[in-house]
Amino acid sequence: MKTTLNFLLIILCIGLTSCNDAKVEKNITMYSQTWDQILNDGNIDLINSTNFTEDITMVSSPENVIGIDNFKDYYANFVTGFSDVEFTIEDVFGQGDKLVKHWKFKGTHSGEFFGIPATGNTVDVSGTTLVQMKDGKIAQEQDFFDNMVFLQQLGILSNPDNVNVINDLYNNFGTGNIDGVLASLDTNVVWNEAEGNAYADGNPYIGPEAVLNGVFARTGGEWDGFKVVDIELHDMYNNQVLATLRYNATFKKTKKSIDAQVAHLWTLKDGKVVAFQQYVDTKQLADASK
């Protein structure tokens, strides 16, 4: 009798495990297909009562997003705000009605996103989502990802390494390591000298070689002891760094010296300078050359 009871319990456990596995697989299939079509195909109308519970909840801060209409409005920002979308579920597993997914999202910010005008920036972020299913529908989600990285890629927040890149650039300039300075520039850097500066005749200089020949070579050929001093770096939004500093140098032909007030606005992307704008006391520079 005891043997028979144990056997029945084993059969029951196997049956329950099999049913649970089948339920998890069904939930995973439904969930994965639904989000693939919503984000990759841009089919926002799939956020409906067929696929989501009426009180679908996205757990977030400062307040949750609750209800199909609100949930749909939220994700419409991703569908209309990004093009070239690649949303992939790297891994997903679960138990019963609970799922965990690891995902990646790539796209180009080509439309308005939560009121932010298109920047043309590309984003590439990954994260994890805790999911609660109910009767074959999606009932709750909670995302975990590095929001700071996401905002930096959008250009809303600057990369904290930008200041270090510009600091290294000035250090290289100060030691005469022009190759190091040029290595900090993007291959298509757009470089502009201040209007009224003699070197503005080549604006905009495109690429490191143009900067080398049009700016650095001319500076070295016409000025003695050219130094940048009193440098202060200011981290700006949109991946920009503002530098305030002074130029100290002597014009070779006239032997006249300058101590000019200067500002440099640097724009960076992926650790490289993509744009430069100089602001300087051009009158002082011009007077020294006469």
N, C-alpha and C positions, 0 to 999 in steps of 0.2 A: 504494500500500500504506500509506504514511504517512498519507495523507488518510483512508483507511478506518479506521485505528487511532484517529486523533483523534476521528473521528465516533463510534466505539464507546465511547470514553472519555467523551464528552459525554453520550451516551445513558445510560451507567452512572451518571454523577454525578447526572443528572436523576432517574433512578430511585431512587437512594439518598436524595436530598433529599426526594423525594415520600414515600418510605416513612417517613423520619424525621419529616416534618411530620405524617403520619397517626398515627404513634405518639404524638407529643406531644399532638395533639388528643384522642386516645383517653384518654391519661393525665389530661389536664386535665378532660375531661368526667366521668370516673369519680371523680376526686378532689373536684371541686366538688360533685357530686351527693351524694357520701357525707357530706361535712361539713355540707352544707345540712340533710340529714335528721337527722344526729346532734345538731346544736346547735339549729337552728330548730324541728325537730319533736320534739326530746327523745328520739330513738330511739337510746339508748346501746347497744342490742344489735347495732347495725351495726358496732361495733368487734369484729369476729370474723375468723376465718381466711379468709373469702371476700374481705374488703376489705383486710386487713392481713396482713403476713407474721407468722409465729409469733414472730419475734424483733424485732418492731416496736420501734424505739428512739426515744425523745424525748431529744435531747441537752439536758441542763440541768445546773445547779449546785445543790447540791454533788455530786449524782450523777445519772446517767442513769436514766430510767424505761424498763425493758426488759420486753418480753413483753406479749401481748394482755391478760392479766388485770390486770396492773399499769397498763397504758395505759388500760384501761377504767375502773379504779378512780379514776384520776387525773381523767379527764374527767367522771366521774359527779358530781364536785363542782360542775362548771359547770351540768350539767343539773338537779340538785336544788337548787343554791344560788341560781339566778337564774330569774326569771320575766320575761315580756315580752321574751324574747330576740330580738335582731335581729343575726344574724351574716351579714355580706356580704363576698364576695370582690370587692374593687374592681378588681383586675387580677391576671392570672396569665399567666405565659409560661414557656417552658422549652426544653430541648434534650435530646433522647433521654429518659433516665429521670430527669432533673433538672428540678425545677420551682421557681419562685419566685412566691410569692403576696403581695399586699398586701391586708390584711383590716381590717375594723372589727367591734367587738363592743360591743353595747349590751344592758343588762338591768337589772333591779331585784333587789337582794340581798334576797331574800325567804325564803331557807332557809339551813341551815348550809353553810358553805363552808370546807373544810379546818379544821373545828373552830371557825370563827368564827360566832357566832350571827347571825341575820338582823338587819341594821341598817335595812332599808328604803331604803338609799341607791341611787341610780342610778349606773351606770358607763357610760362612753363612751370606749373606748380603741381605738387602731389599732396595727397592727404589721406585721411582715414574717416570713414563714416560708420556710425553705429545706427543700425536700422531695426525698427520694430514693425513686423508684419501683423496683419489681422484679417483672417478669413480670405487669404490670398491677395490682399491689398496692402499698399504701403501706408502705414499709420503714423510713423514717426521717424525723423532723421536727426542726427547730430553730427556735424562736420568738425574735424580737427585738422588744421593745416597752418602753415606759417603765413599768417596774414601780412606780416611786415614785408616778407619777400614779395608777396603778391603786389602790394602797394608800391614797392620799390620798382618792380618790373613795369608797372603802369606809369611810373614817373611821378606818382603822388608823393611818395617819400623818396628821399635820396639814398643811394647806397652809402653806408657809413665809411666805406673804404675810399670814397672819392677824395676826401681831404688828404689821405695818405698818399694817393697817387700824385696829386698836385704838389704836395710837400717834397716828395722824392724828385719830381721834375725840377723844382727850384734848387734843390740840393745839387742835382747833376749840373744845372746851369752854372751854379756858383763855383763848382770845381772844374769847369771847362769840359765836362763830359757831354758834348753835344749829341753824340750817338745815343746816350741814355735819355736825353730830352726827346729826341726824335722817336725813340722806341715807345714813348708814352702816347704818341699821336696815332690816331686811327689812319688807315691807309687813304681814306677819303676826307681827312680833316678839312674843315672850312675855316681858314684863318684870316681875320680882318685886323689891319692896323687902324689906329685912330684916324678919323677924317682930319685932314690938315697936316698929318705926319707925312714926311717925304716918302716913306716906305709904303704909304697907302696907294701908290701908283699901280701896285699889282693886285689890289683887292678884287675879289677874294683869292687868297692863295689856296690852291687845292692840293692836298697831299703833303707829306713830310719833305719831299725833295724840293717842292716849290717854296716851302717855308725856309728850308736851309739856304737855298740860293737867293731868294728874294728878300729875306729878312736877316738871318743870322750872318751870312757871309758879308753882307753890306754893313751890318753893325760892326763886325770885327775889322773890316777894312777902313772904316771912317772914324771909329772911336777908340780911344785908349782907356784902359782900366774900366771897361763897362761893368757895372755891378748893380744887382738888385738888392736893396736893403730894406730893413724895417718891415718885413713881410708879415702880414696878418691874414690868415685864411678864415673864411666865413662860409659854413655849410649852408647851402640854399636848397629850396625845393626843386623838383623836376631835374634832379641829378646835375645841379650846377654848383660851382664853387666860386665865390667872389674873393679875389685877392687884392688887398690894399698894400701899397709898397712905394718905394722911391727908386729913381734911377740916378746913379752917380757915374759920371763919365766925363772925358775931355775930348772935344772934337779935334782931330789931328791937325787939320789945316789951319784952324784959327787959334788953337790952344785955349779955347774958352771951355769952361767947365759947367756942368749942370747938376742940379740937385732937384729933380723934378718929381712932382706928386703924380702917382700912377694908380690905375685900377685895371685889373684883368678879370674878365668874366669867362670862366671855363665851363664847357658843357661836356659831360662824359656819358659813355654808354659801354657797359660790359668792361669797365676798367680802363678804357681808352678815351683820350680826348677827341671828341668829334667836332667841336667848334671852339673858337677863341675870338674874343673881342677885346681890343685894347682901348683904354681911355687914358690920355696923358696930357700934360701941359705942353701942347704942341708949339706954342709961342716961344717957350724957353728953349725947346729943341731947335727951332728955326733961328732964333737969335744967336745961338752958339755956333751955328754953321756959317754966319756972315762975318 
